[in-house]
Amino acid sequence: MIQQAAAETKKEDELKGKARILVSDSMSKEGLAPLLGQENIECVQENADNVDDFESYDALLVRSGTTVTPEMMDKMTNLKIIARAGVGVDNIDIDAATKRGIVVINAPDGNTISTAEHTFAMMMSLARNIPQANASIQAGEWNRKAFQGVELRGKTLGIIGFGRIGSELAKRARAFDMSIIVYDPFLTQERAEKLGVELGELDNVLRTADVITVHTPLTKDTKGLLNKENIGITKPGVLLLNCARGGIIEEDGLYHHLESGHVGGAGLDVFEEEPAQNNKLVSFDQVITTPHIAASTKEAQLNVAAQVSEEVLQFLNGMPALNSINLPTMSKEKFETLQPYYELSKKMGYILSQSMKSPVQDIEVHYSGEVTELETSVLTRSLVAGFLSTRIDAPVNDVNASIIAKERGITYGEKHHMNALGYSNLMQATVYGENRSFTIHGTYVKEYGPRIVRINDFNVDFYPTGHLIYIQHSDKPGVIGKMGQLLGKHEVNIATMQVGRKEEGGDAIMMLAVDKEASEDVVEDLTSIEEIKRADKIEV
């Protein structure tokens, strides 16, 4: 008994000053190598269901097998960081982690090569009928004429979404002497030329490409991006690929064009509902499928584990988390002072991104008044993260926003001024594109919260949240009435309305807060009103 007590005391002494890390899902020693053998780190591999000393851990490493709930975080009272060895963080309650001051990180680019290679493998398989020919051989047949394929050389590859994976895919396509045309609303002409690809509108890509692959995030805007209507304008015999997210290619629309013979073949790694059991698309001989394995390679699994292990080590040694999903780390007191401006800056980023739909090359942020006494670099990163979050096929946060902006060819900077135009604090943000710019001014008023007080040259005053509609119009009698009648026809109720103008009878704007998200039909009908020059829905 005395020897056991002495051994336990010795172990407790050894653990003092050490950070404890719980690895609750299977990860190889190679992936955990950055953490193993560190004198100030104890790494414990144990299923979370079997752990009873949660409060002793400083860090948690998971894959998709562990669901990190608020209740689990409450037990882990010392938890400082959660690391997801992969891209998706659906199994982690991000809001709960943020409220508890826990940093959440992932490995956003660990499976880039894996997914690009899988997509190319699917393309090759479609072009040469490899799965079908293999099945024929296994059935005891030898039917060479039935599986005549096509060469990729000289064909045009259409890439929809040109982030990390799309860029890697383009490199491989060039090696096969393919022409490449890209649709990405946020890719500038200058950057497209630098990367050696042709930039086109969506319809242009669909009409031009022999092979089309999608690599966008699945959002409200990209769900059904390829559908029954626009698949119909593609070349007869086109090959379609989706190794990104199920639902980007509308399955009913794809089925229709496969049945008619217009689509020559499809390669699908993802589906609208998974597992894809009894999916009607698999009934076509010209459709090849895989069970969501584009990122499943030994190298990718090793890379994502090693990436988050290295970042956890750096974080526990006092370095910032470069791939944080939520807020940057700072003291509670400092964050409480910064928080209202932080929320304002993020909302300003959202509004700028949705108001300036064309490619952006530069973001400039100006601070005036009391806000200049704070850590404005955090606010600038927050604004840039908000701006990029609806444009990027990867989680964007305050820390990695600068890296992603650089990858996208977007520069940003900040300046401080004395003149706050009569406000106690003022933030001005301008985004610059190739042919236009867009500017908004925001302020924080303690009694009223964050406010947007100027859009371009128009004075307004509104609370930036919820469902908004931004309208540019001519200042003529009856415009507001026409707009109101049209929204009433669509059963869209106006909560508040702000109107700004420079001079009577000239250009004017409206910012409407409505009770539900405006559909594309509503926006299109608004622009059919003669006096309305532009209408954009904005979600904040």
N, C-alpha and C positions, 0 to 999 in steps of 0.2 A: 504493500500500500504506500509506504514511504517512497519507494523507488518510482512508482507510478505518478505520485504527486509531484516528485522532483522533475520527472520527465515532462509533465504537463506545464509546470512552471517555466522550464527551460524553453519549451515550444512557444509559450506566450511571450517570453522575452525576445525570442527570435522574430516574432511577428510584429513586435512594436516598431512603428516607423515604416512598415511595409504596406504597400497598396495591394489589396486583394481583388482579384478579377475572377468572376464566375463565367465560364464558357459553358452555356447550357445546351448547345447543339453540337453535333459532331463536326470537328475541325481537325485537320491533320497537324502533326508537329511542324511540318514545313510551313504551313500557313501561320502558325502561332510562334514561329521562330523568333520574331522581334521581341516577344514577351518572355519566352522561356530562358532561364539562366540569368535573368536580371536580379541583382542582389536586393533591390528595393521593391520587387514584384513577386507576389505569390499567385500563380495561375492555377485555378481549380476547374477541372472538367467534370461537370456533374449535371444531370438532368434537373431542371428547376423543380420538378415535382418531388425530388428526393432531398431538397435542401431545407434545413431547418434553422440555419443561422444567417438568414438574409441580411440582417443588419450589419454584418461584418464586411460586406463587399463594397468596394469603391467603384467598380466598373462591371458592366454586363455585356458579354459578346453573344450574339444570337445569329442564327440563320432564319429560315421561315418557320421552323418547327416550334419555336417558343413564342407565345403571345404575351406581350408585356403590357399588363393592365394597370390601371391606377391602384388597384388593391396590392398588386405585386410591388409597385414602387413605394407604397406606404410601408411595406415591410422592410424595404431596403433603404433604411434611414440614412445611410452613408453614401448612397449611390450618387455619383457625380457625372457619369457618362454611360450611354447605351450605344453600342456599336453593332450595326447590322452588316454582316458580311454578304453584301449584295446591294442591288439598287433599290428594290421595293421596300417600303417601310410600313406597309399596311398592317403588319402584326404588332406595331408599336403605337401606343396612344401618344401622339406627338404633343397635343395640347396639355395632357396631364403631365408629361415630362417637363414642358416649358414652365408650367405653373409651379412645379417643384424645383425649378432651377437646374434640371438635369439636361445636359447637352446630348443630343442624338446625332450620330454620324452614320454615314453609309459609304459605300464604295461605288461612286457613280460611273467610273470608267473601267472598272475591272473586267467587265465582260464585253467591252466594245469589239475587240478583235474576234472573239468567239461568235458574236451575233453577226458581224459582217461576213465571216467565213461561212457560217451556216446559210445565210441568205444567198451567197454566191453558189454554194453547193446545191441549194434548191433550184437556182436558176439553171445551172448546168444539167441537173437531173431532168428539168422540164424540157430544155432544148434538145436533149438526146434520148428522152424516154427511158432513162436508166431503170427506175423502179418497175415500170411496166415490163420491160424486157427481162429483168431479173425474175419477176413473177412468172413470166411465160416459160423461161428455162426450168424453173422449179416445178412447173406443171408438166414437164416432159416434152415441151414444144421446141421447135427450131424455126421461127418465123421471122426471118431477117427483114422482109419487105414491110412488115407491119410496124416496124419501129424506126423508120427513117426519120432522122432529126434535122436540125438546122444548126449552122455555125453561128457563134456569137460575134465573130469578126465582122465588122462593118455594120452591125446592128446598133440601134440607138437605145441606150438605157435611160429611162426616166426615173429620177429619184425624187420622191416627195418627202421633204423634210431633210435638211442637210446639216445635221449636227455631227457628233463624233462618229456615229455608225455610218451615216450617209457619206461622210468624207472618206472613211476607210474603204467603203464599197467602191467609191469612184476611183481610188488608186488601183484597185484590182481590175476594174473594168477597163481602165486605160491600158493595162498590160495585155488585155485580150483584144486590143484595137477596136474597142467600142467607142462610139460617140456618146456624150453624156449631156443630158439636159435636166435641169433641176428646177423644182418649184419649192421655194421657201420664202414666205412673205417678208421675212426679216433678214434676208441675205442681200447685201448691196451688190451692185454691178461691179464695183471695184474689187470686192473680195471674190466674187465669182470668177472674174478674169484671173486673179491671182492663183486661184485653185484649179484653173484650167477646165472650167465647166461653163456651159451655156445656161443663162438664167432665163426662165420663161414663166408665163402665167400658167395656172393649173390646166386650163383648156388646151393651151399650146402644148404642154407636156403630154397630155392624154392623146391628142391628135397625132403627135410626132413619134412617140416612143414605140419600139417593138417589144420591149420588156419594161414593166412598170413595177417599182417596189416602194412601199410606204415605210417611213421611219419618223413618224410624228408621235407626240404624246396623245393619249386618248382623252379628249376634252369635249365639252359641249359643241365646240366649233369643228372638231375633227371627226366626231362620231358620224359615220355615214359619209365621209368625205368623198369616197368613191361609191357611187350608188347606181341604181338602174338607169337613171337618165344620163349621167355623164360617162358611164362605162360604154354607153352606146355610141359615143363619138370617137372611141379609140379605133385603132387600125384593126381590120378583120384578122383574127388569128393572134391577137396580142396575148402575151403571157403576163399574169399578175402575181405578185408576191406580197405576202404579209407575214413578216417575222417580228413585228413590232407589238401591236396591241389588237386584240380581237374587237371588231366593231368599226375600225377605221374603213375597212371595205365592207359595205353592207351585204350581208350574206344572201338575202332574198334577191337583190339586184344582180349579184354575181351568179347565182343559180339561174336566173332568167337568161343571161347572156351565154352561160355554158350550155344550157339546153338548146338555145338557138344556134349554137356553133360559132357565134361571133368571137367569143373568147377561146383562144386556142388551148389554154391550160392555166392552172393556178397552183401555186405552191404555198401552203398555209401551215404555219407553226402555231398560230394563235386563233382563237375562236371567240364568238360573242358569249357563249356559255361553255365553261370548262368544268369537268372533262367533257370532251365533245363526243358524247355517246349518242348514237342514232342521228348524227348530223347528216342532212340530206346531200351536202356537198361531196361527201366521200363516195357517193354512188357513181361519180363520173370517173371513167378511166383516165381522163386527162388531168385529174386533180391528184396531187401528191401532198401528203400531210405528215406532220411530226407532232408529238405531244408536248408542245411548249418547251423545247429543249435547246433553243438557239443559244442560250447562255450556259448550257450544261456541258462544259468541258473540264477536264482535270486542271488545265492551266487557268481557266477562268475562276474555278472554285478556289484554287490556290492563291490566285492574284487578289481576289476580294478579301480573303482571310488575312493575307499578309498586309494588304493596304490598311485595313482597319486596325490590325494589331499594331502596326507602326504608328498610326495616328493616336491610338489610345495611350501608347507609351509616351509619345510627345506631350499629350494633354496632361497626363499624370505627372510629368516632369515640368509642368508650368508653361508649356507652349500652347498657342491657340489651336483650336480644332478647325482644320481647313475645309472639311466637308460636313460642316454642321447643318442639320436640317432645320433647326429652330434658332433661337436667339443666341447672339454671341455672349460669351461669359463676361460678367462684370459683377462688381459688388452689388448687393441688394439695394443699398442706399443710393448708389450712383444710378442704377437702373430706374428706381422709383422717380428720380428727378427727370430722367431722360425719357421715360415711357410715353408721356403724352405727345412729345415731338416725334418720337419713334413711330408711333401709330400714324401720325399725320404724314410723315415722310413715306411710309409704306403705301398709304392710300394715294398719295400724289403720284407714286410710281405706277400704281394700277391705272389711274386715270390717264396718265400720259401714254401708257402703252396702248390703251384701247382707243384713244383719240388720235394717235399718230400711227396709222396702220401700215405706213410705208416703211422701208428699211431706214434704220437710224445709224448714224456714224459717231455722234458725240452727244454726251449728256453733261449739262453744266448746271451746278447748283450754287445759289447765292444765299448767304445767311446775314440777317441784320437784327440788331437789338439784343435782347436778353439771351437768345438762343446761341449767340456767338461765344458765350461763356462756358458752354457745354462741349462735350466730345462730339463735334459735328461730323467727324469721319464715320462714326457709327450710323448717324442719320443718313449720310450720303450712301453708304453701303446698303442701308435699308431701302432707300428710294430706288437704287439700281436693281436690287433684288426684286422689289415689287414690279418694276418695269419689265424685267426679264422673265418673271415667273410664268406669264401666259404665253411665252414665246419659245421656251426651251423644253426639249424632251429629256428632262432630268430635274431632280429637285434642286431648286435655287434657294440659297440662303444668304445672310448678310456677309458671311465669310467667303464663300466660294463665288459670290457674284462678280468680284473683280476678275477672277480667273476666267469665268464664262464670258464676261464682256470682252476680255482680251481675245479669247478664242473666236469670238464673233466679229472682231474688228471694230469694237465700240470703245471709244475713249471716254473718260469722265473726269471731272474735277470739281473743286469747290472754291469759293471765295467768300471773304467776310467784308461787310460794309457797315458803316455807321448809321446811314439813313434807313430807317425802317418804315418810312412813308406814313408816320403817325401811329403805327402799331407798336406794341411793346416787344413783339418779336415777329419776324417775317422770314419765310422761306420761299425762294423763287427757283423754279426748275424749268429748264428749256432743253428740249431734244431737237437735234438738228439732223435732217435727212439730206438726200441729194438735191431736192428741189424745194423743200419747205421746212419750216420749224414750227414748234408748238410750245407755248409757255403757260404755266400756271403759277399763281401765288397762293400760299397758304399761311395761316396763323393759328396759334392755339390761344383760346380765351378760356380762362379757368372756369367761368360760369357757364360757358356754352360748348366747350370742347373744341375739336379741330374744325376749322372753317376754310373753305376755298373762297378767296376774296377777289380773284382776278383771273380771267382766262384770255390769253393773248392781250389785246388792248381793251377788253371789256370788263367793267367792274361788276362783280356779282357777290353773293354771300350765301353759301349753302353748306350744309353738313355732308361731308363726303362718305356716304354709306348706302348700302342697299342697291336697288335697281334704279339706274339713271338713264336718261336719254338726252344727249347733247345735240342741239339743233342750231345750224347757221342759216339765217334767213334775211330777207329784205324787210326793213321796218316799214310795213304798209298796213293800213287798216284791214282787219278781217283775218290776218294770218293766224292769230292765236285762236280765233273761233274755228277756222278750218281744221287746225291741228286738234283742238279739243273734240270736235265732231268725229274726226277720224279715229282718235283713240277710243272714244265712246263706242264707235262701231265695232272695234276690236275688243271691247270690254276691258280696256286698260284704264284703271282709275288713277288720276293724278293726285299725289299726296301734297307736293309743293312745286312751285314754279318760280324760277329766277329769270328775269329778262335783263339783258344789258345791251346798250347801244352807244355809239359814238356821237351821232347826230341824228336829228329827225329825218326820217326818210332814207337813211343810209343802211349800212350793214348792221346786223343785230344778231344776238344769240339768245337761246333759251336753254336752261338746264332744268329738266323735269325729274322729280323723284316720283316713281310710280310704284304701285302695290305689287306688281309681278314683273318678271323679266319680259321685255319686249321680244317678240319673235322677229325673224327676218322679214316676214310678210309685213309686219307693222313698220319696220324701218324702210322697207321698199316703198310702201304706200305713202309714207311721210314725204319721201323725196319726189313723189309724183305731184305734190302740191307745187304750183308754179313758183311761189315766192320762197320755198325752202330749197336751199342749195345743197345742204348736207345734213344727214342724221346718223348718229352713232349710238348704239346701246352700250352702256358701261356698267359693269358689275364690280362693286367695291365691297 
